[in-house]
Amino acid sequence: MKFRRLLEKIAERASSLNAVFPEFASRITSIADAVRAVDASNFREAEQILNALEEKLIAILKVASDESTMQEIQRGVEGDLAPCRATMTAEQLSMLEQQLWRRKLMERYNLERLSLFYLI
């Protein structure tokens, strides 16, 4: 099944973080194993599980990343938000900022979003 291969690819990429952040290897391995175990036949449940796993992975990346990486991501987010500041509400900007942070942090470590929506 297509989803199974995609989930395996995501799990492998997540596992590759063990070399980058050995102090978090057990947690990262746990997340990768949980991704592999997702039953993609129930899309709603699979999406909820993947979202929860992504939250955990992002939390690890935020804690584990060095200050220069975080500053680089912040500059990228600010640059992307600059053209939107005049046309969006504060609430819209806040939501967009969170989405950009997530995307850029995952991209920084060559990870795909953990969502069936992004896998399709």
N, C-alpha and C positions, 0 to 999 in steps of 0.2 A: 504494500500500500504506500502511496505517495507520502502521506503524513508520517508514517512510521519512519521512512528514510529521512525526512526533514527533522523529525524529533531526534533521531540518532545524530544527525549532523550538529544540531544545537547542543546536544549533550556532550559531544566530543569537543566542540569549541569551548564550552564551559569548563570541561575537564582540563583543557590546556592552560587555564588560569592557575592550576596547581603549581606550575613551574614559576609563574610570575609572583604568586602570593602563597608560598608554602605554609605560612602560618595559618592560613585559612583553608588548607587542603581538605580537611575532613568535612567542613561545611560545603565547600564547592563540590566535592565528590557526592555528597548527599543530595545536593540540588540536581546534579547531572543524572544521578540514578533515578530521582523522582521524575525527571523529564522523560527518561527512557520508559518509565512505567505508566505514563499517561495513556489512558484509553481514548484514542481519538474518535471512536465510534459514537461517543456521547459528546457532541461538540460543546454544549453548554458547560458541562462539568469539566471537560478538558480545558476550556478557556479559563474557567475560574481557577483551576489548579495552576495553569501556566502563569496566570497573572500573579498569583501568590508567590510562586517560585521566582518570578522576575523581581518582585519586591525584595525578596531575600537577597537575590544576587546583586541588585543595585545597592542595597544597604552595605553589603560586603565591599563592593567596589568603592563606595564613598569613603568608607573607613580605611581601606587598604591603600588607596591611591595617594601618591605623594602630593605635596602642596603645589608644586609646579604643574602637575597634570590638572589638578582642580582649577587652578588659575587659567590655564590654557582653555579648558572647557568653558569657564565663565566668560572669557573674552569672546569665544565663538558664539555663545548664547547671546551675549549683549550685542554683538555685531548683527546677528540674525534678527534680533528684536528691534533694533534701531528704526528701521523703516516703518514698523507697525505702531510705534508709540503714539503717533499723532492721530491714528484712526481707530484705535481699540480702547476699550474700557480697561480699568485697572484689573478687574476680574478676568477679562479675556487675556490680558497680558500675563497674568499670573499663571493661568492654565497653560498658555503657550510656552512660557518659560519652563514650567515643569516638564512638559513634553519634550522640549528641546534638550534639557538637561539629561533626561533619560536616554534619548536617542544618541546624543553625543558621547555620553559615558559608555554606552554599549558599543558604539562604533569604535571608540578609542581602543577597546580591547578585542576588536574584531568579532563581536557577538551580535547575533540577530535577536530581535525582540522575541520574547517568549509569548507568542500569541498566534492562534490559528489564523487570525485576520492578516497578520504580516507574513504568514507562511504561504498563503494562497497566491 
